[in-house]
Amino acid sequence: MSEIIGYEFDGFSIDIVRHTLSLNGELRPLRPTPFHLLIVFVENRGQVLSKERLFREVWANTVVTDSNFDVALTAVRKALGESAREPRYIIKDRGGYRFVADAREVRGSLTELPLSDTALSQPQLETAAVADPRDALALPGRWHIAVSCTLFSLLFSIALLLEVAYQWNRFGYTALKLALPVFVWMMCASIAGLKVDQRLSAQGKSGGLLASVICFLVAAAILLGALSFFLPAIPITESTLQAYPAQAAYLKDMAYFLILAFFFLLLPFHFIVTAQRQIALGQGQQILGLLTGNKTSLAPKGTLYPGIWVLALLLVGFAAIALALTAHLLDHLSYSTYMNLFTQLVYARGLVYFALGIECLIWYYGALEDLKRQILAFSS
């Protein structure tokens, strides 16, 4: 009895025995996991397959994330000559994905199947690129980007209200009106900075981190320049200590925010997007060695690897300094009608500040674990 040994559609030929995909006789290399995903699609052509079912069919009992699936699916689309924006064969439907090509089964006897020079050798399978890294890399952690940029931008709005709180009757109404534009401006600028980093890193360029840092700094400088027309160049906060002028106080706040963003938002994000590209290029073992503490493994060119525990200790240090400075400030405040408002805004700023650091740490830890799973998926 003949068995299914492959499928054919639109000039494509899938050889199940040799695990090869070809178009009009020209090989389209696919690693084992994406090839398995393609087989599942073809075997269930016309059916809507949920992501959960695809996870079970392709990865079985292995722990898998959306990133693993996206990389494998992108590899399949690349081999088939399509993209997610212009699909030809794999259509995303409500509830899952559907393979729409009219594939014909190829039957034959496995024992009579001759060897072919067109079969991929093992070295070819190991070195074949899964896909163009620019296609394989989606912007990682979209929820993380939304939440972290929201918290980061909120800091600038809270600081604006804080620095005029002691004369709220004079500046409060205008500050409230400016708080939303300040938030929107920094939100757009921070997301743009991360996207610039992601785009440059996906293209293999080493200037992604520098470009994102420049975006953040320029956005903050433009904001300070605009707010200088509103914030007075005289002290507003009343204290027994020497108070900064409102403009200088806001600049000091900005410096604290940007330092936190650099260590906890920009550095980890840049490492993750760069590491994902390395994995897509088949260089995951170098990243795995770095993550597992191999001292001979080096971080990809143009990036730094911030250890999760180093960042955690750094955040604890920031917290200790902030608590000491805040206690010192509150102990020397002069009584005023709006002193309580000022105090509440100080607490709000601190909560948002460390919420940003903690959120970034949680995401980074999960992203590092996801990198390890991606490497294992690529090598499977």
Order of alpha helices (4+ residues) and beta strands (2+ residues): beta-beta-beta-beta-alpha-beta-alpha-alpha-beta-beta-beta-alpha-alpha-alpha-alpha-alpha-alpha-alpha-alpha-alpha-alpha
